[in-house]
Structure formats: C-alpha cells, structure tokens
Amino acid sequence: MNERRLLPVYLLGAAGSAYVFWYYVSASAFLPALVFGLVTAAFVARLRILTADS
C-alpha cells in the first residue's frame, strides 16, 4: 500500500488504541493500559514518520 492510503489506518489505530488506553486507566487495570499505551506510542511514532516525509 502506498503511504497516502496508510494514513487513515494509522489515524484510526492511534485513536482506537488511545481510547482503549484511557478505558483501562480509568478502570485501574494498569497492565493492559501499559500495553495499549505502547501501542498508541507506536502508532503515533509511525504516523509522525509517515507525515514527515510528505
């Protein structure tokens, strides 16, 4: 897939994992929150790399 088609995938992935991260933090389940925090950071980092090239 080209980079322009991947942009919405990364945006949806970052938004979805950020929501799940917030849900687990509010439920005091810190291990799953840690995992989804890392997933969110990975999506945001990849999104920044993708948009920096544009």
C-alpha positions as CSV (number, residue, x, y, z in Angstrom):
1,M,0.0,0.0,0.0
2,N,1.2,3.5,-0.6
3,E,1.7,6.0,2.2
4,R,-1.4,8.1,1.4
5,R,-3.6,5.1,1.8
6,L,-1.9,4.1,5.1
7,L,-2.5,7.5,6.8
8,P,-6.2,6.8,7.8
9,V,-5.2,3.4,9.0
10,Y,-2.6,4.9,11.4
11,L,-5.0,7.6,12.5
12,L,-7.8,5.1,13.3
13,G,-5.3,2.8,15.0
14,A,-3.9,5.6,17.2
15,A,-7.3,6.9,18.1
16,G,-8.7,3.4,18.9
17,S,-5.8,2.4,21.0
18,A,-5.8,5.8,22.8
19,Y,-9.4,5.2,23.7
20,V,-8.7,1.7,25.0
21,F,-5.7,3.0,26.9
22,W,-8.0,5.6,28.6
23,Y,-10.6,3.0,29.3
24,Y,-8.1,0.7,31.1
25,V,-6.5,3.6,33.0
26,S,-10.0,4.7,34.3
27,A,-10.7,1.0,35.2
28,S,-7.4,0.8,37.2
29,A,-6.2,-2.0,35.0
30,F,-2.6,-0.9,34.6
31,L,-1.0,-3.8,32.8
32,P,-3.4,-3.7,29.8
33,A,-3.1,0.1,29.9
34,L,0.6,-0.1,29.7
35,V,0.3,-2.4,26.6
36,F,-2.1,-0.1,24.9
37,G,0.0,3.0,25.8
38,L,2.9,1.4,24.0
39,V,0.7,0.5,21.0
40,T,-0.6,4.1,20.9
41,A,3.0,5.4,21.0
42,A,4.0,3.1,18.2
43,F,1.1,4.3,16.0
44,V,1.9,8.0,16.8
45,A,5.6,7.4,16.0
46,R,4.8,5.7,12.7
47,L,2.3,8.4,11.9
48,R,5.0,11.1,12.5
49,I,7.5,9.3,10.3
50,L,4.9,9.0,7.6
51,T,3.9,12.6,7.7
52,A,7.4,13.9,7.9
53,D,8.2,12.5,4.5
54,S,5.3,14.4,2.9
